[in-house]
Amino acid sequence: MGWEGYIAAGVAVVFFGSNYVPVKRFETGDGMFFQWILCVAIFWAGWIVQLVRHEPPFEPIAMIGGVLWAHGNLMVVPIVKTLGLSLGLLIWGMVSLILGWATSNFGLFGLKQRSVERPYLNYIGFGLAVCSVAIYAFVKPTVESKINRNNKNTDSSYEEGLPPRDSQTDPLLINSSTQAPPPPHHHHHQVDEGSSWVDYLNPWQKRLIGVVLSILSGLCYGANFDPPQYLMDHKEGPSNALDYVFAHFTGIFLTATFYFVLYCIFKRNRPSLHPDIILPGLVSGGMWAVAQIGYFIANEQLSMVVSFPIISTGPGAIGALWGVFLFAEIRGARNLVLLCCAIGLNVIAVAFICVSDIKF
């Protein structure tokens, strides 16, 4: 196990925790156009990797992972509208983390079972990582809403839970000008303007549907690396994880394009477009692609038993630090104490996980 795997994991953590910074101050409307622009940049990054790798054979099965990730991401909007951002992210983040770690640790779905030098330390680190994700959900950043920016006579802020920042849990479809949906009494200004099928559900139905979709989304995020990993484990494709990046990213782009076309048809060719988001969206997509590439390398070098707990929780700390020092979104003693506890627990978890696989 080389240190390059840990370096790749570090790159993934930093870029996953920072990739929404370029679009923070820009309006994204209902998010569909933004997520498509982001996926365009992801596809370009995949093509660059393909060229650098001297155009290895295209593996269609690896596209399934990208399709899974894109579907998990597309469920974010109804999850936010039915369950709320904090609880939704807590559920799908937990499911993604547990599934990604378990598939490698127990050899699920035909994958090769991975082992570490000290399994008990890995289990402890994994448990601490899960706890750190739960603590992040209780941090409540103060974010100025779009409504309040347009109406100075109303209350100037609201509070909403801070999600862990991660390749598997980042909500591409959420209006990133606030990074969180408006509060309950402003439902008609949430991710989608106008009424939707969600508005006709009673509270019990919303919670049930939100929980089910959150679990499905987490399953998609947690399994998105399984198709290329299966090919490598069974020697049915290239042995280098980077040779699957282009196919994976192609799956993301084609799925995003398919749903964007359906969205345009549904909107009768009048989609919500914000040209100002194009360049920041491309930068954001490029940063996400760099992080996902680092994830591929870390999975290969460290195995998902080690990489998943690190990369699934680390970006939460980076995103929170941006919120404290750049955007001043996280204020107050309670929030800062919770944030310090979450980051501290995260650091301890990473230390246990790293030590569990180091040969002395």
Phi, psi and omega in degrees: 000112182271159179291346178299330177295319178290324176296316178298320178296320177297318177298317179299317180299313182295315184285324175295325180282349186239354192289346177263358177300317181298335184256005186303320187265009184248147178282133180243003180062226180277359172092345185292317179294318179299314182295329178289318177300316179301318181288334173297314178297322178299317179297317178299317179298321177296322179294322178297315177300320179299319179291317180298325179275012178061040173051068175292166180303139178284128182253099182302327181298327179294338177297332182302323178298317178295321178296319178299312181299316182296322178292320176300319179293323181292341178281351185300316184302305179295332177295313181297322183285334182260327188241337185097156186292312186296306182295321179299313180292325178298317182291307184289331176294317178296313182299316180298313181298313182295315182294314181300319179289317185292324182300324179275322183292324183251359179068046181282160175057032177081004179282156178287132180289130180256147177231158178240170183295322182229086184304324184296325177291324178295320178295318178297314179298319178298316179297318178294324178296318177298317179296322180295323176298319181296321181292322179304326184293342182267354175282127185243096178288146175269117185234130178287126182276161178300322181297316183288332176292329181272341183228099185286351180276352181260171178302140192271359182204166173213168182242141177210152185294146179267124180277158170290135182274121189200147176306328184269346186236003181291125181276098181292335187268358179278142179300105187280001173290341175237343183063010176201151180286158177298163182292169186306324183282003176238037186303328185285358176248016182285201192311317179247137176279147179086174183280158178215179180300334180296326183294343182263004180267147174279167184305320181296318179294320179299314181296317180298311180296319179298317179294316181297314180294323178297318178295315179298318179298316178297322177297319178296315180295317184290337183257003189291341177267352186295317180302309178293326179294323177299315180298320180289318182297324183261009177055040178257010179200188180302154180273344180269126183298330181295339181286355178254356185298314184297316179296319179299312181292328176297320177299320177297312183295315181295322178293316178298319180294318179302313182286331177292322176295316177299320178298316179297321178295315180298323180275009180056047178061029175231061181290160176278108183244136177231095185303330182298341184273352186299302182295311176300325179295321178294319177296316179299316178296321178296320178294319178297319181296318178300317180296317181293325176297318175299324178297317178301315181294316180297320178299320182288317186280326187251339190079155184291343175299325181264315188289321185298311178299324181291308187280340178281339183245328183304316181300336177299320179292317180297313179298321179294321178295322173301318181295330181279309191268333182257312185261353179050042180272333183255111184227165176092147184298318182300311181297318182292323178294314178299318181296317179296321178296316181296314181294317179299316178295323178297316180297317179297318179300314179298320180298315178299316183295318180295314182295330182296341185241013180261133178271124179261000000 
